[in-house]
Amino acid sequence: MDKVILKEKFPLFSEYWSPKIVGELNGQNVKLAKFKGEFVWHKHDNEDEMFFVVDGTLKIEFRDKTVTLNKDEFLIVPKGVEHKPVAENEVLVMLFEPSTTLNTGDTENGLTKHQLDWI
């Protein structure tokens, strides 16, 4: 049992849209990621997805609206809801989701990560 210090973990990686695992609990992964630019439209058929903004501003686009998240705010996207994260500038994000969750959900492309690194 070691504590996780976020400000020490984020400098360990630089790539965007490539989550890193920092913990596990009850079949859930705690992941850290850096976002910049636009991700892809996707949905997760079997999992809810939680985005917690550690630093920066993140927009989550839906087909009918956009939700803006600032530092220390989070949003849970219910399973089956199509969404697209957008970050005009670098955003530091913590994700909580089942360990089976694929980052691009039902969309396979060059951003899809089948194996995530632990940091």
C-alpha positions in Angstrom: 0.0 0.0 0.0 1.7 3.1 -1.3 0.1 6.5 -1.7 -0.1 7.9 -5.2 1.1 11.5 -5.6 -0.4 12.8 -8.8 2.1 15.7 -9.3 4.8 13.0 -9.4 3.0 10.7 -11.8 2.0 13.1 -14.6 5.6 14.1 -15.5 6.4 10.4 -16.1 4.7 10.4 -19.5 4.2 12.9 -22.3 2.0 11.2 -24.9 -1.6 12.4 -25.3 -4.7 10.1 -25.3 -2.7 7.2 -23.8 -4.0 6.4 -20.3 -1.6 5.0 -17.7 -2.8 2.8 -14.8 -2.0 4.0 -11.3 -4.3 1.8 -9.3 -6.9 -0.9 -9.2 -9.9 -1.4 -6.9 -12.8 -3.8 -7.2 -12.3 -4.5 -10.9 -11.9 -0.8 -11.7 -8.7 0.9 -12.9 -7.6 4.3 -11.8 -5.9 5.9 -14.8 -4.1 9.1 -15.5 -4.0 10.7 -19.0 -3.0 13.8 -20.8 -5.4 15.1 -23.4 -4.8 17.7 -26.1 -6.7 18.2 -29.3 -9.8 16.2 -30.3 -10.4 12.5 -29.6 -12.8 10.4 -31.6 -16.6 9.9 -31.3 -17.2 6.7 -29.4 -19.3 5.0 -26.8 -18.8 2.2 -24.3 -21.6 -0.3 -24.5 -21.0 -2.0 -21.2 -19.2 0.5 -19.0 -19.8 4.0 -17.5 -16.7 6.3 -17.7 -15.7 9.0 -15.3 -13.5 11.9 -16.3 -12.0 13.9 -13.4 -10.1 17.0 -14.4 -6.9 17.4 -12.3 -5.7 20.5 -14.3 -6.9 22.4 -17.3 -10.3 22.5 -19.1 -11.9 19.6 -20.9 -14.9 19.7 -23.1 -17.0 16.5 -23.5 -19.1 16.8 -26.7 -22.3 14.9 -27.0 -24.5 14.8 -30.1 -26.9 17.3 -28.4 -24.7 19.4 -26.1 -21.2 20.1 -24.8 -20.2 19.9 -21.1 -17.2 21.9 -20.0 -15.2 20.5 -17.1 -12.6 22.6 -15.2 -10.0 21.7 -12.6 -11.5 19.7 -9.7 -14.7 18.8 -11.6 -15.8 15.5 -13.0 -18.4 13.9 -15.2 -19.7 10.4 -15.5 -20.7 9.4 -19.0 -23.2 6.6 -18.8 -22.7 3.4 -20.9 -24.0 3.6 -24.4 -23.8 7.4 -24.7 -21.7 8.6 -27.6 -19.2 11.3 -26.7 -16.0 13.0 -27.8 -13.5 14.6 -25.4 -11.9 17.8 -26.7 -9.0 19.7 -25.1 -7.9 23.0 -26.7 -4.8 23.0 -24.4 -3.2 20.2 -22.4 -5.5 18.7 -19.7 -4.5 16.4 -16.9 -7.3 13.8 -16.3 -8.0 11.0 -13.9 -10.3 8.3 -15.2 -12.2 5.7 -13.2 -13.5 2.8 -15.3 -13.7 -1.0 -15.3 -10.5 -2.7 -16.2 -12.1 -4.1 -19.4 -12.8 -0.6 -20.8 -11.1 0.1 -24.1 -10.2 3.8 -24.4 -11.8 4.2 -27.8 -14.9 2.1 -26.9 -16.6 0.9 -30.0 -14.2 2.7 -32.4 -10.9 1.1 -33.3 -8.3 3.4 -34.8 -4.7 4.5 -34.3 -5.6 5.9 -30.8 -6.8 2.6 -29.5 -4.8 1.2 -26.6 -5.2 -2.5 -26.0 -2.5 -2.7 -23.3 -2.0 0.1 -20.8 1.2 0.7 -19.0 1.4 1.0 -15.2 3.3 4.0 -13.8 
